[in-house]
Amino acid sequence: MSSKSVLEHFTVPDDFQNGNTFKGKCMHCGTLISGSYKVTSNFVTHMKRKHRDLYILHSENKEIQPTLTQCIKKSVKYSPSDPKQLEMTNALIMFIAGDLLPLSIVESEEFKNLMEKADTKYQVPSRKHLSSKLLHEKSVEIKNNLVNTLKRAESVCLTIDLWSSRQMRGFLGITGHFILDWAMKSVMICCKRFKGRHTAESIRSEYEEVVTSFEIGFKIAAIVSDNASNMVKAFSIPGFDDFKVDHESSDEEIDDVDKEIEDDQSDDLHLSDCLPKHSRCFAHTLQFYSSHICTS
């Protein structure tokens, strides 16, 4: 086996230059071997020790071995900034996120073989790169697009729900509904982990954080939730119970109470604490009354 032909069994880096030292990846076992175009003894030694049968077979082969240029050309891949690389990576991200596939799919040999058949120049991103950077960047991009879309809506109605999985992990889901360009639109604003107790205060806090991040707090026309007491309490008007009026109170006392309510509401306005109309889900309401009638 000649010094040049041995490189046929190694993947040469894209930025390889004659005379420079590089690390070639063995195509048979994945081991990285250091060497250069002029000094290939390390590659030959590796083939002798780890893949002796292949070394002997190729040494006895009388056919013309591929040149170094051919080996380099065979291993050329798209650069990270290449438009085709970016296009295929974006499609891969949407494929994984859209079908809720495990990130480990990029480590599957069958999947790698599929991508190799589809485009030999495409570099499949690693699982770590996918989870730590690519998915995060796509999430930010989608959120920014959604924020810009919601800015064009005149008003938004929200549906909100809170539930626990079989592992007793809480999740909060909020969807938005609005009319844009004479068409009804529905979007998922958030589906996030809800940690801690499911109290009204915690629900209210998470809600305010979400609507603030999407810049829609002043556009919400109504909120629809189920009949859970914590949901109802979370979206009740602050201080409403403190201003109940006795039917026997005088007109002057009623006027004083009304004034206190107006003052309290005006204080809430500058804090963006004046909540939109809260409605209970009709399906939950009908279910509640049906069960109540059946048990009466």
Secondary structure by P-SEA (a helix, b strand, c coil): cccccccccbbbcccccccbbbbbbccccbbbbbbccccaaaaaaaaacccaaaaaaaaacccccccaaaaaaaacccccccaaaaaaaaaaaaaaaaacccccccccaaaaaaaaaacccbbbbcaaaaaacaaaaaaaaaaaaaaaaaaaccbbbbbbbbbcccccbbbbbbbbbbbcccbbbbbbcccccccccccaaaaaaaaaaaaaaacccccccbbbbcccaaaaaaacccccccccccccccaaaaaaaaaaaaaaaaaaaaaccccccccccaaaaaaaaaaaaaac
